[in-house]
């Protein structure tokens, strides 16, 4: 649940961007020659606009025909990393990699039309206002979340620096109101010191991530840190130019970041220039299956050049890179133009990076959000995948069901009754929508409050960093 589902951000739009780069190869503008191949396309377009019973001649309809035709051509090639984007989608994509935006500093997921807080950024307005991970936001400035789309909720929370927003929150069954003051949020890097080890958490390779990281590195250096843990879990990538700049803090001039190769076999060797290498004794990198693209390049570069130790689970496995071309109408195509390999020639596409130390978290942290319909219930002697999820969550929360295979046993019923009792719910021993919603929130809240206890990957990283 915590580590697998990709965090979306409320007023901080962080998406799972599986690679985006600024092209290194100088390529001529593509010229389209009309050799008759477009005759059929033009004829069909004309029919759909003028003669098709369900069609019309509005500009929106015409745009949709063109966008759908282009999407069909692109999607049919089977490359999940190549996308055609409308002007609005381009704005959203670009915004997802902006490192400093105005918001309150939370990441969330939707739960039954409401907003479940997955993460509260350190020193953010949300943290200062007392918002906690596991809180369920039911309304923004009195406007119900259930009555609005996610985009509308984001707009309600967004606003100008210094203005206030009031959130109505369901916290483990209790309704409270919290007011936060909007501010500029640095969204991509955070840092802390634990037992003398500097921990850098990097959420994406955004436009200002390297600059953000420089400030955190200075803070850690000022505190005599020479051993680092770099947490790249759930980091789906970003800008190649940001990657190059970040490598300058850990690598020497001339060391190889990656090798890129186009479809003709031409190669360019991306090397560190203008090194600003910090002092370090050891680097440990945390990854999981959502660590992709630039995260994987960065991991391999530091593994091969800095003897970095990799901990966690196998990464996504994206060994290709994309180039974006924007068209006059504001739409764009993001298409695969090169593959990349590590300096030692390792090609990880489809396989990922296998950690030096494979460490998993509790299974409850990989489970899907538990959602039930209004009338959906489960009880003793039934079998369901959702019962298995509940059993895993109960185990994580310390209620010790006797099994986690989806069979609703008597011990599961007893554990569920204890959970309901402890959370001021009606004690029925039956799993219903209300119990499931509270259980989702409790798992996230438990992860937040007792993360040091549950984060076995970080525990292993700290152990290795100290050795």
PyMOL commands that set and color helices and strands:
alter all, ss='L'
color gray80, all
select helices_A, chain A and resi 39-50+59-75+87-95+125-129+145-147+150-157+209-222+240-247+294-306+363-366+385-396+410-422+433-449+451-454+456-466
alter helices_A, ss='H'
color red, helices_A
select strands_A, chain A and resi 8-10+83-85+100-103+106-111+114-120+136-140+143-144+164-171+174-181+183-186+189-194+197-202+227-231+256-261+267-271+282-287+309-312+320-326+332-341+357-358
alter strands_A, ss='S'
color yellow, strands_A
deselect
rebuild
show_as cartoon
